[in-house]
Structure formats: structure tokens, C-alpha cells
Amino acid sequence: MVKSISVLILFAAATSLFAQPSVSIEEILKKIEANYKMTSDAHATVALTQQKAGQGVKNFSMLYYRRDKDNAFMIAMTEPESEKGNGYLRVEDNFWMYRRNTRTFQHVNRDENIAGSDAKGDDFEYKDLTRKFTGVKDPAGKDSIGQEKLGQMPVYKFKVKAIINDVDYPHKTFWVRTDNFLLLKEEDFALSGTLMATAYYLKYTQINGKFVPVKQMFIDEFEKGNKTIMEITGISTDKLDDKIFTKAYLENLSK
């Protein structure tokens, strides 16, 4: 009798864990967006620790400015000396890379590797997911959402595909907490279906009711042994001058 009760309890728990969620993929994406979208400007210091197979560890430091009302951010490299004065600027649909030695701006896409690391331009902006992606359906035409545990944390697991061209990767799998809809893990796939990268969202901080991932790890799944850890510190929410999000300001910083 005791064994039968145990089996029923386990079955009930499994049913609860793996039952089809009542929430849709679009609703989850919107909740992620709501978590991330800052209600104020922000600036901070970002450190990248890059490890490449056979090349050891390289450290980068940069100033990071972000304004979500027009999906703008600016990155100004400060270390190492070889990168100092380089930078990146995004305003709405335009994204430029600036190089100090040639004093030129080059238009790039969200898949641009920042300072040659495994972090991409897409990782620094507001996650406008519902504009970029749609959920993958099952054979019956319903959202394909699983429920499982990532470590000890209950999560939704689902796949999305890009609906615009300017994305870092066209196919993704997300693991999202079921309680507060924070993104914990992401797998990125090429159009061919090849796994290219895995991202882990290791630590969040809350600012004015919004969440900022202040520690992330990006793993290169194509070139094994390469990974980058990104850490954000010294976050301020003071209002930023509009001139910061201009080519002229970024270029002037490099002088």
C-alpha cells in the first residue's frame, strides 16, 4: 500500500512538472522583455575574460552606456592598450564598430563579436525578443514548451526562430525560470541546425524593478575550448546626455 501511494505521488509530481504549460511562448518572451527593459538610462563598467584554446586568457575592460527608449548603447574600450579607443555604437536599427587606428566607422550586425570575444553585440542591448523571434510549434501547430529542471530550478524550455535577418543566431533554445521568467540558459544554432554557442546567465541584479544580468558566460561550441565571462559592475542610473550616443562622442573619446 505504501509503495502504491509513493508511485501515485511520483506520478502526480511528474505530471505537474511536464504538463503542457498554460502560458504561450509569446507570453514568455514578453515577460522576459518586461524584466529587461530599463525605465532609466544606465552606465557601468564591463569586464570580459576571454579564454581561447592554446592562447591562454585575455582580459578586456570597457565603459558601457545604455538607453532603452531608442534601443541605444555605446561601448568604449579602455583595456588592453591594443583595444583602447575602439568602440561600438548602436542607435535603433544602426550598429557601428569604430576603430581608433583608422578613425573609421563600419556598419555591423548583431552577430558582431565584441573585441573578438564570444560576447556579441546582441548581448548588450535590450532583448526585443518578440520583434526578432517567434516560437517553434509542435506537429499539431501548438507552442512546443517543455517543463523541466535546470539544476534545482524549474524552467520552461522552448525553441524560437528568427523572423528578421539582423540577429546573432537564427535559431535558439531558451531555459526560463517558471516563477519570475528570468532567462537562465540559451543555446544558439546556425541555420543548418549546428549548435554554435551556449550562454549561461549566472547572476542578476535588480534596478528600479528591472533585472540586469551582471554575470554571464558564453561558450563557443564550434571552436571547443573557447569561452568568455562577462561581468558588469558599478551600475549607475543617472540620466545620460544625448551626445553620448553619437559617433562624434565615441570618436572624441579615443583622442
N, C-alpha and C positions, 0 to 999 in steps of 0.2 A: 504494500500500500504506500509506504514511504517512497519507494523508487518511482511508482507511478506519479505521485504528486510532484516529485522532482523533475521528471520528464515533462509534465504538463507546464510547470513553471518555466523550464528552459525553453519550451516551445513557444510559450506566450512571450517571453523576452525576445526570442529570435524574430517572432512575427512583428513585434513592436519595432524592433531595430530595422528590419528590412522591408517593412510595408511601404507601398508607394506613398511618398510624401504628398500632402495636400497643397504644398507650395509649388509654383512653377519655376522653371529655370529663369525666365524673365524677371519674376518677382525676386528671386535670389540675387540676380545681377543688380537690380535696382537697390536692394538693401546694401549690397557691397558699395555701390556708388554713394549712397546716403552716408555710410560710415566714413568714407574717404574724403568727401568734398568739404574743403575747408571754408569756413564762414569768414575767415580773415586772411590777410596776407601772412606769409611766413618766410623766415630765412634761417639758415642753420649752417653748420659745418658738416661735411660728409667725408668719411674716410673709406677708401676702398683698399682691401688687402687681397691682392691677386696672386694666385699660385698657378704656375704653368709647369707642366711636366718637363723635367730636365732643365728648367730655368730658374728654379727657386721661387722666392717670394718677392713681390714688388709692392710698395705702398704708395698710395695716391691720396692727396688731400685737395679739397675744393670748397668754394663758397657756393651755396645753393639758395636761390631765391625763387619763390613760388607764389603765383596769384591765380586762383581757380576761376575767378569770374570770367576770364577770357582764355582759360586753359594755357596760361603762360608760365614758363620757368626759365631761369638763367643759371648756368653753371660757369664759374670762373676757376680754372685750375690754379692751385698755389704750390703744390709739390707733386713730384720731384722737380728739380730745376729744369729738366728737359721738357716738362709739360707746362711749366709756369707761364701764364699769359694766354694759353689756349682756352677755348671755351665753347659753350653751346647755348643757343638761344631758341626758344620756342614761343610763338605767339599765335594762338588759334591754329590754323592749318599749316603754318610755315615753321620749319625747323631748320636751323643753320648750325654748321660747325665752323668755328673760327680758328685759324692757325696764325700764331704770332709771327713766325719766321717769314711768311709770305704776305701777311696782313690781308688775308682774303677770307671771304665767307663762302662756304659751299652748302648748297641746299641738300639736306639728307632726309632720311626717313626714320620712322620709329624703331627700326631694327638696327640703327647705328650703335656700335659698341662704344661705350664711353671710355675714352683713354685706352682703348684696346683691351678693356677688361671684359668680363662676362655679363656686366650690367649694361642694359640697353637704354636708349632714350625713353622708351615706353615706361621704364621703371621709375622715372622721375616725375611723371605727370599724373594729374587726376585720372582715375580709372573710369573713363567714359565707356563702360562696357556695353551698354545696350545700343550704342551707336555703332560699335565696332563688330559685335558678335551676336549670333543667335544660337539657341540651344539645339543640340542634336536630338532627333526624335527616334523612338523605337519603331519596329516594323508596323505597329498599329497606329503610328502617327502621333503618339503621346510623348511628352518630355521623358527622356531617359535619365532618371535620377536614382542613384543608389544611396543607401544609408549604411554607414559602417563606422568603424573607429580608426582614427589616426593616432596611434599610441593609445592613450586612455580617453581621447576626446571624441565624442560623437560628431560625425560630419556628414554633410551631403557631398556626394561625388557625382560629377556630371561633366559632359563634354560640350564644347561650343565650337562653332566655325565662323570664320570672318565673313562679314558682309561688305567690307570696304577693303581696298588694296593696301592702304598705309597702316599696317600692323606689324608687330615684331615677328609673330608667327601666325599662320592661318588656321591652325587647329590647336586647341588647348583642352586639358583636363584639369578641373578645379576640385580641391577639397576645402569645404567651407564649414565652419562651425555651425551647428544647428541652433545654438542658443542665442548668439549675437551676430552671426553672419560675417565673422572675420575670416578672411582668406588665410589658410594655413600652408597650403602646398599647391603648386602649379606645375604641370608638365606641358612642354611646348613641342609641337610637331611640325615638320615641314609638310608641304602639300602632298608629298609622296607617302606620308604616314610615318616617316622616320622620326624617332624621338631625338630632339636636338638639345634640349636643356630642361633642367628641373630647378624650380625656385622654392625655397622654404622661407616662410615669414616667421622669424624666430621670436621677435619681441615687438610689442606695440606700446605706444604711449597715447594717452587721451588728452586732446587740447580743445577746449571750448566745445566739448561734447562730440568731437570727431576723433577718428583714430589715425595715427601715423605709424607705419611700420618702421621702427627705428633700427632694427637689425634684420638683415636678410642674407641669405646665402644662395648664390647662383652657381649651378653645376653644369659644366659643358659635357653633355652626354655623347657628343660626336667626337671630340678630341679628349679622350679619357685622361684624367689626372688634372684637368684644368678646373679651377673654381675661383669664385670671388665672394668675399664677405663685405657687405656694405653696412656701415654704421652711421647714424645721424645723431649729432649732439648739438647742444646749445641752441635749441629752437626758440625763436622769438616770433611773436605775432604782431609786432609793430607794423603800422601801415607803411608800405613801400612806395617810394617815389616812382611815378610812371616812367621816368627816364631810365630806370634800371633795366627795363625790358625793351631796350633798343640796341641796335648794332653799334651806335656811336658810344654808348656807355661801356659795352663789353670791350670794344677796341681800345678805349681810353684806359681801361684797367691794365692793359698789357704794356703800357708805355713805361 
